[in-house]
Each structure stands twice: as structure tokens, then as C-alpha cells.
Amino acid sequence: MKVKRYIGDTVQEALQKVRTELGKDAVIINTRKIKKRGLKGLFSKPIIEVVAAVDDYERSSPNERKDIKEYSSGIRSESLVNKPESFKESMNSIKNSYLNNSNETKSMEQEFNEIKSMLNKVYKVIKLDEDSISDIAKQYILRLRNAEVDEEIIEKLKDKIEKLTMDLQSSEDFIRNFIHNTLLDLITLENENVDTEPKKVAVFIGPTGVGKTTTMAKLAALYTLTKKKKVGFITSDTYRIAAVEQLRTYSDIIGIPLTVVYSPQEFASAVENYKEEDIIMVDTAGRSHKDKYQLMELKHLLDSDIESQVYLVISAGTKMSDCRDILNSYSFLEDYKLLFTKLDETSSYGAIVNLSYMTKKPLSYLTYGQSVPDDIEVADKSKIINSLLGDKLYEGSSR
């Protein structure tokens, strides 16, 4: 494949250059406006940059054409399947030819990484056929991969399965139980099988839109109505008036007090005023994991001398790339529990296992619907894994 970058004063001029040099079969990869370099660029109109590519198929050798035909018809190439190093070399070659035609490569590199990720998944599915594991085991591996379980976990699992005899691998009951028990060891729970209540001050943090306020209301109703605990609400989410009103509505329905705070000093005072309560639940503003200023505000709030239990709330349907960004953004947290929401809105529960494995932090609660105080439960490792293996266990009472 030949990739080149063209510049023109207008889109038409740049496209004409593409057609003249690459021909009518050229594919436009990206088009954007850029400034001319130097001082003149500050006072002149932007110019047009077009990145285009054309397949060099007609100029390739007969053997190369055969490989292309085999790839396009879905036939595995022996050199790619049996020689992983060749696959990596090919990917690096494509990357270099793709990136060397532009000085500003961030957006192009992102596109390349997406393509690379897709091809890696295809390669691993193809390579699975070469592994010495049974067809039943392969089906479960593919099911976990479709649920977005991390490849590091899948490789650990495959290594263990390969050590089993083929007779054991061919028993569906055995292989399912084997996978279930292997994954159990990768998930962390604190005080397993014990429904422990949070510390006196429980702080709920996480990205925007993950359902922190609703989750807090579910827990408050659970402890107030079922366990007869005295609960108080504090909210520092003053960015959205609707968030305060939503929490105020819940506090009125459940019959618990609410205090709005605007600073760490007011937070400490509110906690002191709630000294008669058994549990104090603190709602924080949804923080974009890309907004460093808002994250610093949250850090100042948590840096107070008040002992608290922090719950990092994440939607179960969050992409793993975003999950990693979230973990990096909240890396200033030393001690926290994971709380996953919206399990009823996704069929991929891999993020739950992945983040528990990556962080070694305990899972606390899972939510799977909008009903208050229903649709929330203490995390159950066995139930999570059975859901990964195909059981539909988190439908939610509101569905």
C-alpha cells in the first residue's frame, strides 16, 4: 500500500493532485485544514491537507498477489499463523509507511492503533485454531474474549487448560467448572460472604454519568429501611443543580437529612454535624477523567483528616481503554473499593474481572437497574463469572 500526503489551497486542488499521482482507485484517509508554517501562516488562510492511499496490487509480484487473494477470501496465510514474529514485523512495516508521510501524526497513530487492535483480535482468533485445546474449551475462550476479558487473563487460562488431558477438556461440565474456578482466584472481594456495612463516612467518586447519586440512594434506602441504620447525605456536586435536587428528592422520600457543601472546610463541618448518624454518604460531582482541575478539587476534598471509605464507581459497559484512563486519572487514590453500575445495560462484563485483577482492589456492590432500593447487591464472584460464561443474571427488576 502506498500512502502520501498532499497540500492544496482548496479541497479540489488537493484532490486533483491525488487523482493525478495515485489514480482513480486512491482512497482518502483523512482531510483537514492546517496553518502554513512560519509568521506568514498566522495571517493567511489555512491550507488543505489530504492523506490518501492506493493499493500497489497491480505492481506486486505473483506471489504477493496470491497472498492478497488468500487474505481477502478468508484463507489463513501460513506465514502469519505459524510465525508470530512475521505478523509483528508486518504490522511495524505498515505503521512506519503509514506514519512517515506526516509531521503531525497523533490522529493517524490513533487510527493505526485501532486497526492494529482489530487485526490482533483477528490474529488471536485464527491462532486459537492452532492451540492444543478442545473445541469446547475454544468456545468458552471465544465467549470470554467477546465479553472483553483482558488478553492477559485469557492467556493465563489457556496455559492452564493446555495442561489438561484431552478427555477432561472434552467434558463441558468439567471445562466450565475449571474455567469458573480459575477465574474465581482473579477477583478480589473484601471479607467474602459477609455483607459488611461501609465505614461511617462513605465517599462515592467516579466519571460523569455512571449513576453515583442513584447508587447512593439505593444503599441509603437499604441501610435505613432494612437494617434500621441512621444515614445522612452530604453532596459536593454543586456543578449541576439537577444533581442536588435529585438527591434532595431521595432524602425526602427516604426521610434522611441532606447537607450541601462547597469546600473541604464545609465538608468537615457537615461530618461533625452528623456525628449522631451511623453512616454518612457523600456524593461528589462527576469528574471527567480528562479534567485535571476537577480531579485536583476531589483530591483536596479527600485529603481531609476525616477517615472515609472511598468507592470508585464505574459503569460496567465502559470500554477497557477508557477504564485504563480512569484508573490512571484516579491513581492518587491509595485505598478504595470498586463499585460497578448499569450491568443491565451491557452484555460484556469483562471490565469487572479485568479491573479487579489489575487493581487488586475489592469489589463492593453491583447495580443493574433504576429501581430504588432494589437492583443493587453485594458483589458475588460466582455470579459475575457465570454471567461471563453466558448466564443472564443481571436483568434488573425494572426490565
C-alpha positions in Angstrom: 0.0 0.0 0.0 1.3 3.5 -0.9 0.3 6.4 1.4 1.0 10.0 0.6 0.2 13.5 1.9 -1.0 16.3 -0.4 -1.3 20.0 0.1 -3.6 22.4 -1.7 -5.2 25.8 -1.3 -8.6 24.2 -1.7 -10.0 20.7 -1.3 -10.4 20.5 -5.1 -6.8 21.3 -5.7 -5.5 18.7 -3.2 -7.9 16.0 -4.6 -6.7 16.8 -8.1 -3.1 16.1 -7.0 -4.3 12.8 -5.5 -6.0 11.7 -8.7 -3.1 12.8 -10.9 -0.5 10.8 -9.0 -2.4 7.9 -7.4 -5.2 7.5 -9.9 -8.9 7.0 -9.5 -8.5 4.0 -7.1 -7.0 6.1 -4.4 -8.7 6.1 -1.0 -8.9 9.3 1.1 -7.8 8.5 4.6 -8.0 12.0 6.2 -8.8 15.6 5.2 -8.2 18.6 7.4 -7.3 22.3 7.4 -3.8 23.3 8.6 -1.9 26.6 9.0 1.1 27.4 6.9 4.4 27.3 8.8 6.2 30.5 9.9 4.9 34.0 10.6 3.1 34.1 7.3 0.9 31.3 8.5 -0.6 33.5 11.3 -2.1 35.9 8.8 -3.0 33.7 5.9 -5.9 31.4 5.1 -5.5 27.8 6.2 -4.5 25.3 3.5 -5.9 21.8 2.9 -4.1 18.6 3.8 -5.3 15.3 2.3 -3.8 11.9 3.2 -4.6 9.3 0.5 -3.6 5.7 -0.1 -3.6 3.3 -3.1 -3.1 -0.4 -3.2 0.0 -1.5 -5.0 -1.6 -4.7 -6.0 -1.0 -4.4 -9.7 2.7 -3.7 -9.2 3.1 -6.6 -6.8 4.7 -9.9 -7.6 2.6 -13.0 -8.5 3.4 -14.5 -5.1 2.3 -11.3 -3.3 -0.9 -11.2 -5.3 -1.6 -14.8 -4.2 -1.2 -13.8 -0.6 -3.6 -10.9 -1.0 -6.2 -13.1 -2.7 -5.9 -15.7 0.1 -6.3 -13.0 2.8 -9.3 -11.3 1.1 -11.1 -14.7 0.7 -10.6 -15.5 4.3 -7.9 -18.2 3.8 -5.3 -18.1 6.6 -1.8 -17.2 5.5 0.7 -19.8 6.7 3.4 -17.2 7.4 1.1 -15.1 9.6 -0.5 -18.0 11.6 2.7 -20.0 12.3 5.2 -17.2 12.6 4.0 -14.5 15.1 7.3 -12.6 14.5 6.3 -12.2 10.9 3.0 -10.8 11.9 4.6 -8.3 14.2 7.1 -7.3 11.5 4.3 -6.8 9.0 2.4 -4.6 11.4 5.5 -2.5 12.2 6.2 -2.1 8.5 2.6 -0.9 7.8 2.9 1.5 10.8 6.1 3.1 9.5 4.9 3.6 6.0 1.6 5.0 7.3 3.2 7.4 9.7 6.2 8.7 7.9 4.2 10.8 5.5 3.1 13.3 8.1 4.8 15.6 10.7 1.7 15.7 12.9 0.9 12.0 13.4 -1.3 11.9 16.6 -4.6 11.3 14.9 -3.1 9.0 12.3 -1.3 7.0 15.0 -4.6 6.6 16.9 -6.3 5.3 13.8 -3.4 2.9 13.3 -3.7 1.6 16.8 -7.4 0.9 16.3 -6.6 -1.0 13.1 -3.8 -2.9 14.9 -6.1 -3.8 17.8 -8.7 -5.1 15.4 -6.1 -7.2 13.4 -4.6 -8.5 16.7 -8.1 -9.8 17.7 -8.5 -11.5 14.3 -5.0 -13.0 14.6 -5.7 -14.4 18.0 -9.0 -16.0 16.9 -7.1 -17.6 14.0 -4.2 -18.7 16.2 -6.7 -20.3 18.6 -7.3 -23.0 16.0 -3.7 -24.0 16.3 -3.7 -24.4 20.1 -3.9 -27.8 21.6 -7.2 -27.3 23.4 -10.6 -28.9 22.7 -13.4 -27.3 20.7 -15.5 -26.9 23.9 -12.6 -25.0 25.5 -12.2 -22.9 22.4 -15.9 -21.9 22.6 -15.5 -20.7 26.2 -12.4 -18.8 25.3 -14.2 -17.0 22.5 -17.1 -16.3 24.8 -14.7 -14.6 27.3 -13.0 -12.7 24.5 -16.4 -11.4 23.3 -17.1 -10.3 26.8 -13.9 -8.2 26.6 -12.0 -10.2 29.2 -8.3 -9.0 29.0 -6.0 -11.0 26.9 -3.5 -11.5 29.8 -6.2 -13.3 31.7 -7.2 -15.3 28.7 -3.6 -16.4 28.1 -3.3 -17.5 31.7 -6.5 -19.5 31.3 -5.3 -21.1 28.1 -2.0 -22.1 29.6 -3.8 -24.0 32.4 -6.3 -25.7 30.0 -3.5 -26.9 27.7 -2.0 -28.9 30.7 -5.3 -30.9 31.0 -5.8 -34.2 29.2 -8.0 -34.0 26.1 -10.6 -36.3 27.8 -11.0 -33.7 30.6 -11.1 -30.9 28.0 -13.8 -32.6 26.1 -16.2 -32.7 29.1 -18.3 -29.5 29.0 -19.2 -29.7 32.7 -15.6 -30.1 33.7 -14.2 -27.4 31.5 -16.8 -24.9 32.6 -16.2 -25.6 36.2 -12.4 -25.4 35.6 -12.7 -22.0 34.0 -15.1 -20.8 36.7 -12.8 -21.8 39.5 -9.7 -20.4 37.7 -11.4 -17.0 37.3 -12.5 -17.0 40.9 -8.9 -16.6 42.0 -8.5 -13.5 39.9 -11.4 -11.5 41.5 -10.8 -9.7 44.9 -13.6 -9.4 47.5 -13.1 -8.0 51.0 -14.5 -10.2 53.8 -16.0 -12.6 51.3 -19.5 -13.9 52.0 -20.0 -11.2 54.6 -22.4 -8.3 54.0 -20.3 -5.6 55.7 -21.6 -2.1 56.0 -19.4 0.8 54.9 -17.3 2.9 57.3 -19.0 5.8 59.0 -18.1 8.1 56.0 -18.6 6.6 52.6 -17.5 8.8 49.6 -18.7 7.9 46.1 -16.5 9.1 43.2 -16.2 8.4 39.5 -16.7 9.7 36.0 -19.8 11.6 34.9 -23.0 9.6 34.1 -22.1 6.4 35.9 -25.0 6.6 38.4 -23.3 7.7 41.7 -26.4 9.5 43.0 -28.8 6.7 42.3 -26.4 4.1 43.7 -26.1 6.2 46.9 -29.8 6.4 47.2 -30.2 2.6 46.9 -27.6 2.0 49.6 -29.2 4.6 51.9 -32.6 3.1 51.5 -31.2 -0.4 52.1 -29.5 0.6 55.3 -32.3 2.8 56.5 -35.3 0.6 55.8 -33.8 -2.9 56.1 -31.0 -2.5 58.6 -32.6 0.3 60.6 -29.4 2.5 60.4 -29.4 6.3 60.7 -28.0 7.7 57.5 -27.0 11.3 56.5 -26.4 12.7 53.0 -23.7 15.1 52.0 -23.2 16.4 48.5 -20.4 18.4 47.0 -21.9 18.1 43.5 -22.7 21.8 43.1 -21.8 21.8 39.4 -25.3 20.5 38.5 -28.4 21.9 40.2 -30.3 18.9 39.0 -28.0 16.6 40.9 -28.7 18.4 44.2 -32.4 18.3 43.5 -32.3 14.6 42.7 -30.5 13.8 45.9 -32.9 16.1 47.8 -35.8 14.2 46.4 -34.3 10.9 47.6 -33.6 12.3 51.0 -37.2 13.5 51.4 -38.6 10.1 50.3 -36.3 8.0 52.5 -36.5 10.5 55.3 -32.8 11.3 55.9 -31.1 14.7 56.2 -29.1 16.3 53.4 -26.3 18.9 53.5 -24.7 20.7 50.5 -21.0 21.7 50.9 -18.8 23.9 48.8 -15.4 23.4 50.3 -13.3 20.9 52.3 -13.8 23.0 55.4 -17.6 22.8 55.0 -17.3 19.1 54.4 -15.5 18.6 57.7 -18.2 20.7 59.5 -21.0 18.7 57.9 -19.4 15.4 59.0 -19.2 16.8 62.6 -22.9 17.8 62.5 -23.8 14.2 61.5 -21.9 12.6 64.4 -25.2 11.0 65.6 -25.7 9.2 62.3 -24.5 5.6 61.8 -23.4 6.2 58.2 -22.7 9.4 56.2 -22.8 9.0 52.4 -21.0 11.6 50.4 -22.0 12.3 46.7 -19.3 14.0 44.6 -19.5 15.7 41.2 -18.9 13.5 38.2 -15.4 14.2 37.2 -14.2 13.7 33.7 -11.1 11.6 33.9 -9.5 14.0 31.5 -10.2 17.1 33.6 -7.1 17.6 35.8 -8.5 20.6 37.6 -11.7 18.9 38.8 -9.7 15.9 39.9 -7.5 18.1 42.0 -10.6 19.5 43.7 -11.7 16.0 44.5 -8.2 15.2 45.9 -8.3 18.2 48.2 -11.7 17.0 49.5 -10.3 13.5 50.2 -7.1 14.9 51.8 -9.0 16.0 54.9 -8.3 14.2 58.2 -11.7 12.5 58.1 -11.4 8.7 57.9 -13.6 7.5 55.0 -14.2 4.6 52.7 -13.9 5.6 49.0 -16.0 3.8 46.3 -14.8 4.2 42.8 -18.0 3.9 40.7 -17.7 2.7 37.1 -20.3 1.7 34.5 -19.9 -2.0 33.6 -20.2 -1.1 29.9 -17.2 1.2 29.9 -14.6 0.3 27.2 -11.3 -1.1 28.6 -9.3 1.7 27.0 -11.4 4.2 29.0 -11.2 2.1 32.1 -7.4 2.3 32.0 -7.6 6.1 31.5 -9.9 6.3 34.5 -7.6 4.2 36.7 -4.6 6.4 35.7 -6.6 9.6 36.5 -7.6 8.4 39.9 -4.1 7.0 40.7 -3.8 9.4 43.6 -6.2 7.1 45.5 -4.4 4.7 47.7 -7.3 2.8 49.2 -10.7 2.3 47.5 -13.3 -0.3 46.6 -14.7 -0.9 43.1 -18.4 -0.4 42.5 -19.9 -1.3 39.1 -23.2 0.1 37.9 -25.6 -0.5 34.9 -24.9 -4.2 34.5 -28.4 -4.4 32.9 -27.2 -2.1 30.1 -24.4 -4.3 28.8 -23.8 -7.9 27.9 -20.0 -7.6 28.4 -18.9 -8.0 32.0 -15.2 -8.4 31.3 -14.4 -5.0 32.8 -15.4 -6.2 36.2 -12.9 -9.1 36.2 -10.3 -7.0 34.4 -10.2 -4.1 36.9 -10.4 -6.4 39.9 -7.4 -8.3 38.5 -5.5 -5.2 37.5 -6.0 -3.1 40.7 -6.3 -5.9 43.3 -8.9 -3.7 44.9 -12.0 -5.4 46.3 -15.4 -5.4 44.6 -18.1 -4.0 46.8 -21.6 -3.6 45.1 -23.1 -4.1 41.7 -26.2 -2.3 40.4 -28.4 -3.5 37.5 -31.4 -1.2 37.1 -33.1 2.0 38.2 -35.3 0.8 41.0 -34.6 2.2 44.5 -33.9 0.4 46.8 -33.9 -2.6 44.5 -31.4 -3.5 41.7 -28.3 -3.5 43.9 -26.4 -6.3 45.7 -23.2 -7.2 47.3 -20.7 -8.4 44.6 -20.8 -12.1 44.2 -17.8 -13.6 42.4 -19.5 -16.8 41.3 -22.5 -14.9 39.9 -20.2 -12.5 37.9 -18.3 -15.4 36.4 -21.5 -17.3 35.5 -22.6 -14.1 33.7 -19.4 -14.0 31.8 -20.0 -17.6 30.7 -23.4 -16.9 29.3 -25.9 -16.8 32.1 -28.3 -13.9 32.1 -28.3 -12.9 35.8 -28.4 -9.1 35.9 -31.6 -8.2 34.1 -32.9 -5.7 36.7 -36.4 -5.6 38.2 -37.3 -2.6 36.1 -37.0 -4.6 32.8 
